[in-house]
Amino acid sequence: MAFVYILQGENEKYYIGSTTDKKRRLLQHQTGHTWTTQRLKNFKMVFSQEYPTLQEARKIEMKLKRLKRKDYIDKIVRDGHIRMTID
């Protein structure tokens, strides 16, 4: 079991990631282990979606990161679902 997750900071910026252990990964973000989330101030996990394998979750994560569209990420968070498939 794996997850794609989205963190959002108070500056409205997003971070997209994938993991097999959400609790451990969130702790890593909170303790500064991940330098890319250090720019997010007072962030929280606003979304997560489960996938059968980490490989599938990472494919979706990379597709989302390539989009670079805040409006699409806003819609995912609002709707509570990623409607993207793996090619």
PDB file of N, CA, C and O in Angstrom:
ATOM      1  N   MET A   1       0.847  -1.170   0.000  1.00  0.00           N
ATOM      2  CA  MET A   1       0.000   0.000   0.000  1.00  0.00           C
ATOM      3  C   MET A   1       0.895   1.237   0.000  1.00  0.00           C
ATOM      4  O   MET A   1       1.878   1.297   0.738  1.00  0.00           O
ATOM      5  N   ALA A   2       0.552   2.221  -0.829  1.00  0.00           N
ATOM      6  CA  ALA A   2       1.317   3.455  -0.946  1.00  0.00           C
ATOM      7  C   ALA A   2       0.360   4.623  -1.105  1.00  0.00           C
ATOM      8  O   ALA A   2      -0.829   4.434  -1.365  1.00  0.00           O
ATOM      9  N   PHE A   3       0.881   5.820  -0.950  1.00  0.00           N
ATOM     10  CA  PHE A   3       0.049   7.018  -0.979  1.00  0.00           C
ATOM     11  C   PHE A   3       0.719   8.130  -1.773  1.00  0.00           C
ATOM     12  O   PHE A   3       1.941   8.274  -1.759  1.00  0.00           O
ATOM     13  N   VAL A   4      -0.100   8.912  -2.464  1.00  0.00           N
ATOM     14  CA  VAL A   4       0.299  10.216  -2.966  1.00  0.00           C
ATOM     15  C   VAL A   4      -0.312  11.188  -1.982  1.00  0.00           C
ATOM     16  O   VAL A   4      -1.481  11.060  -1.617  1.00  0.00           O
ATOM     17  N   TYR A   5       0.476  12.166  -1.549  1.00  0.00           N
ATOM     18  CA  TYR A   5      -0.035  13.125  -0.573  1.00  0.00           C
ATOM     19  C   TYR A   5       0.328  14.541  -0.996  1.00  0.00           C
ATOM     20  O   TYR A   5       1.260  14.763  -1.768  1.00  0.00           O
ATOM     21  N   ILE A   6      -0.437  15.490  -0.467  1.00  0.00           N
ATOM     22  CA  ILE A   6      -0.196  16.900  -0.755  1.00  0.00           C
ATOM     23  C   ILE A   6      -0.138  17.643   0.566  1.00  0.00           C
ATOM     24  O   ILE A   6      -1.032  17.533   1.404  1.00  0.00           O
ATOM     25  N   LEU A   7       0.942  18.406   0.733  1.00  0.00           N
ATOM     26  CA  LEU A   7       1.076  19.303   1.886  1.00  0.00           C
ATOM     27  C   LEU A   7       0.806  20.719   1.399  1.00  0.00           C
ATOM     28  O   LEU A   7       1.104  21.057   0.253  1.00  0.00           O
ATOM     29  N   GLN A   8       0.239  21.549   2.276  1.00  0.00           N
ATOM     30  CA  GLN A   8       0.015  22.945   1.927  1.00  0.00           C
ATOM     31  C   GLN A   8       0.488  23.807   3.078  1.00  0.00           C
ATOM     32  O   GLN A   8       0.169  23.555   4.240  1.00  0.00           O
ATOM     33  N   GLY A   9       1.264  24.844   2.729  1.00  0.00           N
ATOM     34  CA  GLY A   9       1.756  25.774   3.726  1.00  0.00           C
ATOM     35  C   GLY A   9       0.839  26.973   3.866  1.00  0.00           C
ATOM     36  O   GLY A   9      -0.076  27.167   3.067  1.00  0.00           O
ATOM     37  N   GLU A  10       1.093  27.777   4.889  1.00  0.00           N
ATOM     38  CA  GLU A  10       0.260  28.968   5.110  1.00  0.00           C
ATOM     39  C   GLU A  10       0.408  29.964   3.963  1.00  0.00           C
ATOM     40  O   GLU A  10      -0.439  30.842   3.799  1.00  0.00           O
ATOM     41  N   ASN A  11       1.467  29.843   3.169  1.00  0.00           N
ATOM     42  CA  ASN A  11       1.667  30.710   2.006  1.00  0.00           C
ATOM     43  C   ASN A  11       0.930  30.181   0.764  1.00  0.00           C
ATOM     44  O   ASN A  11       1.139  30.673  -0.344  1.00  0.00           O
ATOM     45  N   GLU A  12       0.066  29.172   0.962  1.00  0.00           N
ATOM     46  CA  GLU A  12      -0.759  28.574  -0.100  1.00  0.00           C
ATOM     47  C   GLU A  12       0.052  27.762  -1.106  1.00  0.00           C
ATOM     48  O   GLU A  12      -0.500  27.342  -2.123  1.00  0.00           O
ATOM     49  N   LYS A  13       1.328  27.529  -0.864  1.00  0.00           N
ATOM     50  CA  LYS A  13       2.159  26.693  -1.738  1.00  0.00           C
ATOM     51  C   LYS A  13       1.928  25.227  -1.397  1.00  0.00           C
ATOM     52  O   LYS A  13       1.604  24.877  -0.262  1.00  0.00           O
ATOM     53  N   TYR A  14       2.103  24.380  -2.404  1.00  0.00           N
ATOM     54  CA  TYR A  14       1.901  22.950  -2.240  1.00  0.00           C
ATOM     55  C   TYR A  14       3.209  22.187  -2.366  1.00  0.00           C
ATOM     56  O   TYR A  14       4.157  22.636  -3.011  1.00  0.00           O
ATOM     57  N   TYR A  15       3.233  21.025  -1.734  1.00  0.00           N
ATOM     58  CA  TYR A  15       4.295  20.039  -1.932  1.00  0.00           C
ATOM     59  C   TYR A  15       3.586  18.725  -2.195  1.00  0.00           C
ATOM     60  O   TYR A  15       2.666  18.356  -1.466  1.00  0.00           O
ATOM     61  N   ILE A  16       4.010  18.014  -3.237  1.00  0.00           N
ATOM     62  CA  ILE A  16       3.420  16.733  -3.607  1.00  0.00           C
ATOM     63  C   ILE A  16       4.467  15.651  -3.383  1.00  0.00           C
ATOM     64  O   ILE A  16       5.621  15.801  -3.785  1.00  0.00           O
ATOM     65  N   GLY A  17       4.061  14.564  -2.744  1.00  0.00           N
ATOM     66  CA  GLY A  17       4.988  13.475  -2.482  1.00  0.00           C
ATOM     67  C   GLY A  17       4.289  12.131  -2.502  1.00  0.00           C
ATOM     68  O   GLY A  17       3.070  12.047  -2.651  1.00  0.00           O
ATOM     69  N   SER A  18       5.091  11.072  -2.349  1.00  0.00           N
ATOM     70  CA  SER A  18       4.546   9.722  -2.263  1.00  0.00           C
ATOM     71  C   SER A  18       5.329   8.955  -1.215  1.00  0.00           C
ATOM     72  O   SER A  18       6.501   9.240  -0.970  1.00  0.00           O
ATOM     73  N   THR A  19       4.678   7.981  -0.600  1.00  0.00           N
ATOM     74  CA  THR A  19       5.296   7.219   0.475  1.00  0.00           C
ATOM     75  C   THR A  19       4.501   5.953   0.752  1.00  0.00           C
ATOM     76  O   THR A  19       3.365   5.803   0.302  1.00  0.00           O
ATOM     77  N   THR A  20       5.111   5.055   1.494  1.00  0.00           N
ATOM     78  CA  THR A  20       4.393   3.889   1.988  1.00  0.00           C
ATOM     79  C   THR A  20       4.022   4.068   3.461  1.00  0.00           C
ATOM     80  O   THR A  20       3.295   3.252   4.026  1.00  0.00           O
ATOM     81  N   ASP A  21       4.527   5.144   4.082  1.00  0.00           N
ATOM     82  CA  ASP A  21       4.283   5.388   5.512  1.00  0.00           C
ATOM     83  C   ASP A  21       4.060   6.885   5.736  1.00  0.00           C
ATOM     84  O   ASP A  21       5.009   7.645   5.926  1.00  0.00           O
ATOM     85  N   LYS A  22       2.792   7.293   5.709  1.00  0.00           N
ATOM     86  CA  LYS A  22       2.467   8.719   5.820  1.00  0.00           C
ATOM     87  C   LYS A  22       2.947   9.334   7.132  1.00  0.00           C
ATOM     88  O   LYS A  22       3.449  10.458   7.143  1.00  0.00           O
ATOM     89  N   LYS A  23       2.799   8.615   8.221  1.00  0.00           N
ATOM     90  CA  LYS A  23       3.184   9.156   9.528  1.00  0.00           C
ATOM     91  C   LYS A  23       4.691   9.433   9.584  1.00  0.00           C
ATOM     92  O   LYS A  23       5.116  10.502  10.021  1.00  0.00           O
ATOM     93  N   ARG A  24       5.489   8.462   9.141  1.00  0.00           N
ATOM     94  CA  ARG A  24       6.940   8.628   9.123  1.00  0.00           C
ATOM     95  C   ARG A  24       7.352   9.768   8.205  1.00  0.00           C
ATOM     96  O   ARG A  24       8.212  10.576   8.556  1.00  0.00           O
ATOM     97  N   ARG A  25       6.738   9.833   7.028  1.00  0.00           N
ATOM     98  CA  ARG A  25       7.102  10.864   6.041  1.00  0.00           C
ATOM     99  C   ARG A  25       6.744  12.252   6.541  1.00  0.00           C
ATOM    100  O   ARG A  25       7.519  13.190   6.355  1.00  0.00           O
ATOM    101  N   LEU A  26       5.584  12.403   7.174  1.00  0.00           N
ATOM    102  CA  LEU A  26       5.184  13.697   7.713  1.00  0.00           C
ATOM    103  C   LEU A  26       6.163  14.138   8.792  1.00  0.00           C
ATOM    104  O   LEU A  26       6.528  15.312   8.856  1.00  0.00           O
ATOM    105  N   LEU A  27       6.586  13.216   9.633  1.00  0.00           N
ATOM    106  CA  LEU A  27       7.576  13.528  10.666  1.00  0.00           C
ATOM    107  C   LEU A  27       8.891  13.990  10.031  1.00  0.00           C
ATOM    108  O   LEU A  27       9.529  14.915  10.533  1.00  0.00           O
ATOM    109  N   GLN A  28       9.292  13.356   8.943  1.00  0.00           N
ATOM    110  CA  GLN A  28      10.502  13.786   8.249  1.00  0.00           C
ATOM    111  C   GLN A  28      10.371  15.211   7.734  1.00  0.00           C
ATOM    112  O   GLN A  28      11.318  15.994   7.816  1.00  0.00           O
ATOM    113  N   HIS A  29       9.208  15.547   7.206  1.00  0.00           N
ATOM    114  CA  HIS A  29       8.980  16.916   6.738  1.00  0.00           C
ATOM    115  C   HIS A  29       9.025  17.892   7.909  1.00  0.00           C
ATOM    116  O   HIS A  29       9.635  18.957   7.806  1.00  0.00           O
ATOM    117  N   GLN A  30       8.394  17.543   8.998  1.00  0.00           N
ATOM    118  CA  GLN A  30       8.320  18.431  10.157  1.00  0.00           C
ATOM    119  C   GLN A  30       9.676  18.664  10.818  1.00  0.00           C
ATOM    120  O   GLN A  30       9.895  19.720  11.412  1.00  0.00           O
ATOM    121  N   THR A  31      10.576  17.711  10.726  1.00  0.00           N
ATOM    122  CA  THR A  31      11.880  17.832  11.376  1.00  0.00           C
ATOM    123  C   THR A  31      12.960  18.356  10.437  1.00  0.00           C
ATOM    124  O   THR A  31      14.137  18.353  10.797  1.00  0.00           O
ATOM    125  N   GLY A  32      12.586  18.806   9.244  1.00  0.00           N
ATOM    126  CA  GLY A  32      13.541  19.408   8.326  1.00  0.00           C
ATOM    127  C   GLY A  32      14.358  18.418   7.518  1.00  0.00           C
ATOM    128  O   GLY A  32      15.314  18.814   6.851  1.00  0.00           O
ATOM    129  N   HIS A  33      14.008  17.151   7.561  1.00  0.00           N
ATOM    130  CA  HIS A  33      14.723  16.121   6.808  1.00  0.00           C
ATOM    131  C   HIS A  33      14.619  16.361   5.299  1.00  0.00           C
ATOM    132  O   HIS A  33      15.529  16.017   4.546  1.00  0.00           O
ATOM    133  N   THR A  34      13.520  16.946   4.872  1.00  0.00           N
ATOM    134  CA  THR A  34      13.271  17.194   3.454  1.00  0.00           C
ATOM    135  C   THR A  34      13.427  18.687   3.175  1.00  0.00           C
ATOM    136  O   THR A  34      12.587  19.489   3.583  1.00  0.00           O
ATOM    137  N   TRP A  35      14.491  19.054   2.486  1.00  0.00           N
ATOM    138  CA  TRP A  35      14.784  20.479   2.284  1.00  0.00           C
ATOM    139  C   TRP A  35      13.735  21.191   1.440  1.00  0.00           C
ATOM    140  O   TRP A  35      13.551  22.399   1.586  1.00  0.00           O
ATOM    141  N   THR A  36      13.039  20.464   0.555  1.00  0.00           N
ATOM    142  CA  THR A  36      12.051  21.115  -0.311  1.00  0.00           C
ATOM    143  C   THR A  36      10.824  21.596   0.446  1.00  0.00           C
ATOM    144  O   THR A  36      10.111  22.470  -0.046  1.00  0.00           O
ATOM    145  N   THR A  37      10.557  21.053   1.627  1.00  0.00           N
ATOM    146  CA  THR A  37       9.400  21.530   2.402  1.00  0.00           C
ATOM    147  C   THR A  37       9.795  22.570   3.440  1.00  0.00           C
ATOM    148  O   THR A  37       8.934  23.065   4.168  1.00  0.00           O
ATOM    149  N   GLN A  38      11.060  22.908   3.525  1.00  0.00           N
ATOM    150  CA  GLN A  38      11.477  23.943   4.474  1.00  0.00           C
ATOM    151  C   GLN A  38      10.922  25.315   4.085  1.00  0.00           C
ATOM    152  O   GLN A  38      10.807  26.195   4.938  1.00  0.00           O
ATOM    153  N   ARG A  39      10.577  25.506   2.807  1.00  0.00           N
ATOM    154  CA  ARG A  39       9.992  26.784   2.357  1.00  0.00           C
ATOM    155  C   ARG A  39       8.534  26.919   2.765  1.00  0.00           C
ATOM    156  O   ARG A  39       7.994  28.026   2.788  1.00  0.00           O
ATOM    157  N   LEU A  40       7.893  25.801   3.088  1.00  0.00           N
ATOM    158  CA  LEU A  40       6.501  25.842   3.519  1.00  0.00           C
ATOM    159  C   LEU A  40       6.456  26.173   5.011  1.00  0.00           C
ATOM    160  O   LEU A  40       7.092  25.496   5.819  1.00  0.00           O
ATOM    161  N   LYS A  41       5.732  27.174   5.361  1.00  0.00           N
ATOM    162  CA  LYS A  41       5.597  27.553   6.764  1.00  0.00           C
ATOM    163  C   LYS A  41       4.283  27.008   7.308  1.00  0.00           C
ATOM    164  O   LYS A  41       3.228  27.168   6.692  1.00  0.00           O
ATOM    165  N   ASN A  42       4.359  26.360   8.474  1.00  0.00           N
ATOM    166  CA  ASN A  42       3.164  25.821   9.134  1.00  0.00           C
ATOM    167  C   ASN A  42       2.308  24.998   8.178  1.00  0.00           C
ATOM    168  O   ASN A  42       1.113  25.254   8.026  1.00  0.00           O
ATOM    169  N   PHE A  43       2.915  24.025   7.544  1.00  0.00           N
ATOM    170  CA  PHE A  43       2.196  23.216   6.566  1.00  0.00           C
ATOM    171  C   PHE A  43       1.377  22.121   7.251  1.00  0.00           C
ATOM    172  O   PHE A  43       1.609  21.752   8.402  1.00  0.00           O
ATOM    173  N   LYS A  44       0.412  21.626   6.483  1.00  0.00           N
ATOM    174  CA  LYS A  44      -0.405  20.498   6.942  1.00  0.00           C
ATOM    175  C   LYS A  44      -0.694  19.611   5.739  1.00  0.00           C
ATOM    176  O   LYS A  44      -0.657  20.062   4.594  1.00  0.00           O
ATOM    177  N   MET A  45      -0.982  18.343   6.018  1.00  0.00           N
ATOM    178  CA  MET A  45      -1.355  17.427   4.951  1.00  0.00           C
ATOM    179  C   MET A  45      -2.820  17.686   4.618  1.00  0.00           C
ATOM    180  O   MET A  45      -3.697  17.524   5.467  1.00  0.00           O
ATOM    181  N   VAL A  46      -3.073  18.087   3.387  1.00  0.00           N
ATOM    182  CA  VAL A  46      -4.433  18.434   2.984  1.00  0.00           C
ATOM    183  C   VAL A  46      -5.066  17.377   2.090  1.00  0.00           C
ATOM    184  O   VAL A  46      -6.251  17.458   1.769  1.00  0.00           O
ATOM    185  N   PHE A  47      -4.265  16.371   1.682  1.00  0.00           N
ATOM    186  CA  PHE A  47      -4.801  15.362   0.783  1.00  0.00           C
ATOM    187  C   PHE A  47      -3.907  14.133   0.797  1.00  0.00           C
ATOM    188  O   PHE A  47      -2.686  14.243   0.908  1.00  0.00           O
ATOM    189  N   SER A  48      -4.519  12.969   0.685  1.00  0.00           N
ATOM    190  CA  SER A  48      -3.771  11.738   0.398  1.00  0.00           C
ATOM    191  C   SER A  48      -4.703  10.767  -0.317  1.00  0.00           C
ATOM    192  O   SER A  48      -5.907  10.726  -0.063  1.00  0.00           O
ATOM    193  N   GLN A  49      -4.114   9.991  -1.213  1.00  0.00           N
ATOM    194  CA  GLN A  49      -4.872   8.976  -1.944  1.00  0.00           C
ATOM    195  C   GLN A  49      -4.037   7.709  -1.997  1.00  0.00           C
ATOM    196  O   GLN A  49      -2.831   7.756  -2.238  1.00  0.00           O
ATOM    197  N   GLU A  50      -4.683   6.583  -1.773  1.00  0.00           N
ATOM    198  CA  GLU A  50      -4.002   5.293  -1.697  1.00  0.00           C
ATOM    199  C   GLU A  50      -3.850   4.656  -3.071  1.00  0.00           C
ATOM    200  O   GLU A  50      -4.724   4.772  -3.929  1.00  0.00           O
ATOM    201  N   TYR A  51      -2.706   3.971  -3.260  1.00  0.00           N
ATOM    202  CA  TYR A  51      -2.422   3.213  -4.473  1.00  0.00           C
ATOM    203  C   TYR A  51      -1.900   1.839  -4.080  1.00  0.00           C
ATOM    204  O   TYR A  51      -1.352   1.682  -2.989  1.00  0.00           O
ATOM    205  N   PRO A  52      -2.059   0.842  -4.944  1.00  0.00           N
ATOM    206  CA  PRO A  52      -1.629  -0.520  -4.603  1.00  0.00           C
ATOM    207  C   PRO A  52      -0.118  -0.655  -4.388  1.00  0.00           C
ATOM    208  O   PRO A  52       0.323  -1.431  -3.540  1.00  0.00           O
ATOM    209  N   THR A  53       0.680   0.109  -5.165  1.00  0.00           N
ATOM    210  CA  THR A  53       2.130  -0.008  -5.048  1.00  0.00           C
ATOM    211  C   THR A  53       2.775   1.370  -5.011  1.00  0.00           C
ATOM    212  O   THR A  53       2.191   2.359  -5.454  1.00  0.00           O
ATOM    213  N   LEU A  54       3.994   1.416  -4.473  1.00  0.00           N
ATOM    214  CA  LEU A  54       4.745   2.669  -4.444  1.00  0.00           C
ATOM    215  C   LEU A  54       5.094   3.109  -5.864  1.00  0.00           C
ATOM    216  O   LEU A  54       5.129   4.305  -6.153  1.00  0.00           O
ATOM    217  N   GLN A  55       5.346   2.170  -6.730  1.00  0.00           N
ATOM    218  CA  GLN A  55       5.659   2.496  -8.126  1.00  0.00           C
ATOM    219  C   GLN A  55       4.500   3.267  -8.778  1.00  0.00           C
ATOM    220  O   GLN A  55       4.727   4.257  -9.474  1.00  0.00           O
ATOM    221  N   GLU A  56       3.276   2.816  -8.554  1.00  0.00           N
ATOM    222  CA  GLU A  56       2.107   3.520  -9.115  1.00  0.00           C
ATOM    223  C   GLU A  56       1.966   4.903  -8.498  1.00  0.00           C
ATOM    224  O   GLU A  56       1.713   5.877  -9.205  1.00  0.00           O
ATOM    225  N   ALA A  57       2.128   4.992  -7.194  1.00  0.00           N
ATOM    226  CA  ALA A  57       2.016   6.284  -6.507  1.00  0.00           C
ATOM    227  C   ALA A  57       3.069   7.261  -7.033  1.00  0.00           C
ATOM    228  O   ALA A  57       2.772   8.437  -7.243  1.00  0.00           O
ATOM    229  N   ARG A  58       4.276   6.789  -7.243  1.00  0.00           N
ATOM    230  CA  ARG A  58       5.348   7.672  -7.735  1.00  0.00           C
ATOM    231  C   ARG A  58       5.079   8.144  -9.161  1.00  0.00           C
ATOM    232  O   ARG A  58       5.418   9.275  -9.511  1.00  0.00           O
ATOM    233  N   LYS A  59       4.478   7.298  -9.981  1.00  0.00           N
ATOM    234  CA  LYS A  59       4.128   7.713 -11.344  1.00  0.00           C
ATOM    235  C   LYS A  59       3.112   8.848 -11.316  1.00  0.00           C
ATOM    236  O   LYS A  59       3.245   9.823 -12.056  1.00  0.00           O
ATOM    237  N   ILE A  60       2.101   8.725 -10.466  1.00  0.00           N
ATOM    238  CA  ILE A  60       1.097   9.779 -10.326  1.00  0.00           C
ATOM    239  C   ILE A  60       1.740  11.045  -9.763  1.00  0.00           C
ATOM    240  O   ILE A  60       1.470  12.146 -10.241  1.00  0.00           O
ATOM    241  N   GLU A  61       2.588  10.889  -8.750  1.00  0.00           N
ATOM    242  CA  GLU A  61       3.292  12.040  -8.166  1.00  0.00           C
ATOM    243  C   GLU A  61       4.056  12.803  -9.250  1.00  0.00           C
ATOM    244  O   GLU A  61       3.963  14.028  -9.329  1.00  0.00           O
ATOM    245  N   MET A  62       4.800  12.095 -10.070  1.00  0.00           N
ATOM    246  CA  MET A  62       5.596  12.753 -11.111  1.00  0.00           C
ATOM    247  C   MET A  62       4.714  13.437 -12.151  1.00  0.00           C
ATOM    248  O   MET A  62       5.059  14.518 -12.628  1.00  0.00           O
ATOM    249  N   LYS A  63       3.600  12.837 -12.507  1.00  0.00           N
ATOM    250  CA  LYS A  63       2.672  13.475 -13.445  1.00  0.00           C
ATOM    251  C   LYS A  63       2.142  14.795 -12.868  1.00  0.00           C
ATOM    252  O   LYS A  63       2.076  15.808 -13.564  1.00  0.00           O
ATOM    253  N   LEU A  64       1.768  14.760 -11.591  1.00  0.00           N
ATOM    254  CA  LEU A  64       1.261  15.975 -10.949  1.00  0.00           C
ATOM    255  C   LEU A  64       2.335  17.055 -10.893  1.00  0.00           C
ATOM    256  O   LEU A  64       2.053  18.225 -11.150  1.00  0.00           O
ATOM    257  N   LYS A  65       3.543  16.678 -10.563  1.00  0.00           N
ATOM    258  CA  LYS A  65       4.633  17.650 -10.477  1.00  0.00           C
ATOM    259  C   LYS A  65       4.942  18.259 -11.842  1.00  0.00           C
ATOM    260  O   LYS A  65       5.283  19.439 -11.924  1.00  0.00           O
ATOM    261  N   ARG A  66       4.829  17.477 -12.910  1.00  0.00           N
ATOM    262  CA  ARG A  66       5.083  18.002 -14.252  1.00  0.00           C
ATOM    263  C   ARG A  66       4.015  18.991 -14.705  1.00  0.00           C
ATOM    264  O   ARG A  66       4.290  19.864 -15.528  1.00  0.00           O
ATOM    265  N   LEU A  67       2.810  18.863 -14.180  1.00  0.00           N
ATOM    266  CA  LEU A  67       1.729  19.780 -14.573  1.00  0.00           C
ATOM    267  C   LEU A  67       2.022  21.211 -14.154  1.00  0.00           C
ATOM    268  O   LEU A  67       1.769  22.147 -14.913  1.00  0.00           O
ATOM    269  N   LYS A  68       2.556  21.387 -12.943  1.00  0.00           N
ATOM    270  CA  LYS A  68       2.863  22.717 -12.396  1.00  0.00           C
ATOM    271  C   LYS A  68       1.666  23.660 -12.497  1.00  0.00           C
ATOM    272  O   LYS A  68       1.817  24.825 -12.865  1.00  0.00           O
ATOM    273  N   ARG A  69       0.476  23.152 -12.170  1.00  0.00           N
ATOM    274  CA  ARG A  69      -0.737  23.972 -12.247  1.00  0.00           C
ATOM    275  C   ARG A  69      -1.417  23.986 -10.898  1.00  0.00           C
ATOM    276  O   ARG A  69      -1.976  22.981 -10.457  1.00  0.00           O
ATOM    277  N   LYS A  70      -1.365  25.137 -10.244  1.00  0.00           N
ATOM    278  CA  LYS A  70      -1.957  25.280  -8.926  1.00  0.00           C
ATOM    279  C   LYS A  70      -3.469  25.062  -8.979  1.00  0.00           C
ATOM    280  O   LYS A  70      -4.038  24.498  -8.044  1.00  0.00           O
ATOM    281  N   ASP A  71      -4.122  25.493 -10.044  1.00  0.00           N
ATOM    282  CA  ASP A  71      -5.567  25.331 -10.132  1.00  0.00           C
ATOM    283  C   ASP A  71      -5.965  23.851 -10.159  1.00  0.00           C
ATOM    284  O   ASP A  71      -6.997  23.481  -9.598  1.00  0.00           O
ATOM    285  N   TYR A  72      -5.165  23.013 -10.798  1.00  0.00           N
ATOM    286  CA  TYR A  72      -5.463  21.581 -10.842  1.00  0.00           C
ATOM    287  C   TYR A  72      -5.262  20.953  -9.465  1.00  0.00           C
ATOM    288  O   TYR A  72      -6.062  20.121  -9.037  1.00  0.00           O
ATOM    289  N   ILE A  73      -4.203  21.345  -8.778  1.00  0.00           N
ATOM    290  CA  ILE A  73      -3.942  20.831  -7.432  1.00  0.00           C
ATOM    291  C   ILE A  73      -5.033  21.318  -6.476  1.00  0.00           C
ATOM    292  O   ILE A  73      -5.491  20.555  -5.625  1.00  0.00           O
ATOM    293  N   ASP A  74      -5.451  22.574  -6.607  1.00  0.00           N
ATOM    294  CA  ASP A  74      -6.573  23.091  -5.802  1.00  0.00           C
ATOM    295  C   ASP A  74      -7.813  22.220  -5.988  1.00  0.00           C
ATOM    296  O   ASP A  74      -8.506  21.900  -5.023  1.00  0.00           O
ATOM    297  N   LYS A  75      -8.085  21.842  -7.230  1.00  0.00           N
ATOM    298  CA  LYS A  75      -9.271  21.013  -7.526  1.00  0.00           C
ATOM    299  C   LYS A  75      -9.142  19.629  -6.897  1.00  0.00           C
ATOM    300  O   LYS A  75     -10.121  19.107  -6.364  1.00  0.00           O
ATOM    301  N   ILE A  76      -7.969  19.031  -6.945  1.00  0.00           N
ATOM    302  CA  ILE A  76      -7.752  17.721  -6.327  1.00  0.00           C
ATOM    303  C   ILE A  76      -8.030  17.798  -4.830  1.00  0.00           C
ATOM    304  O   ILE A  76      -8.730  16.950  -4.278  1.00  0.00           O
ATOM    305  N   VAL A  77      -7.481  18.816  -4.178  1.00  0.00           N
ATOM    306  CA  VAL A  77      -7.678  18.986  -2.735  1.00  0.00           C
ATOM    307  C   VAL A  77      -9.161  19.208  -2.441  1.00  0.00           C
ATOM    308  O   VAL A  77      -9.706  18.616  -1.509  1.00  0.00           O
ATOM    309  N   ARG A  78      -9.798  20.040  -3.215  1.00  0.00           N
ATOM    310  CA  ARG A  78     -11.218  20.355  -3.005  1.00  0.00           C
ATOM    311  C   ARG A  78     -12.120  19.138  -3.241  1.00  0.00           C
ATOM    312  O   ARG A  78     -13.041  18.882  -2.465  1.00  0.00           O
ATOM    313  N   ASP A  79     -11.847  18.385  -4.325  1.00  0.00           N
ATOM    314  CA  ASP A  79     -12.677  17.236  -4.685  1.00  0.00           C
ATOM    315  C   ASP A  79     -12.324  15.986  -3.879  1.00  0.00           C
ATOM    316  O   ASP A  79     -13.147  15.081  -3.741  1.00  0.00           O
ATOM    317  N   GLY A  80     -11.099  15.936  -3.346  1.00  0.00           N
ATOM    318  CA  GLY A  80     -10.676  14.783  -2.553  1.00  0.00           C
ATOM    319  C   GLY A  80     -10.339  13.557  -3.378  1.00  0.00           C
ATOM    320  O   GLY A  80     -10.412  12.435  -2.878  1.00  0.00           O
ATOM    321  N   HIS A  81      -9.963  13.762  -4.662  1.00  0.00           N
ATOM    322  CA  HIS A  81      -9.672  12.612  -5.513  1.00  0.00           C
ATOM    323  C   HIS A  81      -8.791  13.021  -6.683  1.00  0.00           C
ATOM    324  O   HIS A  81      -9.003  14.074  -7.285  1.00  0.00           O
ATOM    325  N   ILE A  82      -7.807  12.194  -7.006  1.00  0.00           N
ATOM    326  CA  ILE A  82      -7.000  12.395  -8.211  1.00  0.00           C
ATOM    327  C   ILE A  82      -7.655  11.583  -9.314  1.00  0.00           C
ATOM    328  O   ILE A  82      -7.853  10.377  -9.169  1.00  0.00           O
ATOM    329  N   ARG A  83      -7.987  12.231 -10.401  1.00  0.00           N
ATOM    330  CA  ARG A  83      -8.634  11.552 -11.538  1.00  0.00           C
ATOM    331  C   ARG A  83      -7.629  11.343 -12.673  1.00  0.00           C
ATOM    332  O   ARG A  83      -7.919  11.616 -13.838  1.00  0.00           O
ATOM    333  N   MET A  84      -6.469  10.865 -12.315  1.00  0.00           N
ATOM    334  CA  MET A  84      -5.394  10.686 -13.286  1.00  0.00           C
ATOM    335  C   MET A  84      -5.077   9.205 -13.378  1.00  0.00           C
ATOM    336  O   MET A  84      -5.125   8.491 -12.376  1.00  0.00           O
ATOM    337  N   THR A  85      -4.754   8.741 -14.581  1.00  0.00           N
ATOM    338  CA  THR A  85      -4.420   7.335 -14.754  1.00  0.00           C
ATOM    339  C   THR A  85      -2.940   7.179 -15.069  1.00  0.00           C
ATOM    340  O   THR A  85      -2.267   8.131 -15.463  1.00  0.00           O
ATOM    341  N   ILE A  86      -2.457   5.975 -14.891  1.00  0.00           N
ATOM    342  CA  ILE A  86      -1.072   5.654 -15.203  1.00  0.00           C
ATOM    343  C   ILE A  86      -1.031   5.120 -16.622  1.00  0.00           C
ATOM    344  O   ILE A  86      -1.780   4.206 -16.965  1.00  0.00           O
ATOM    345  N   ASP A  87      -0.164   5.681 -17.444  1.00  0.00           N
ATOM    346  CA  ASP A  87      -0.031   5.224 -18.843  1.00  0.00           C
ATOM    347  C   ASP A  87       0.933   4.086 -18.936  1.00  0.00           C
ATOM    348  O   ASP A  87       1.174   3.569 -20.028  1.00  0.00           O
TER     349      ASP A  87
END
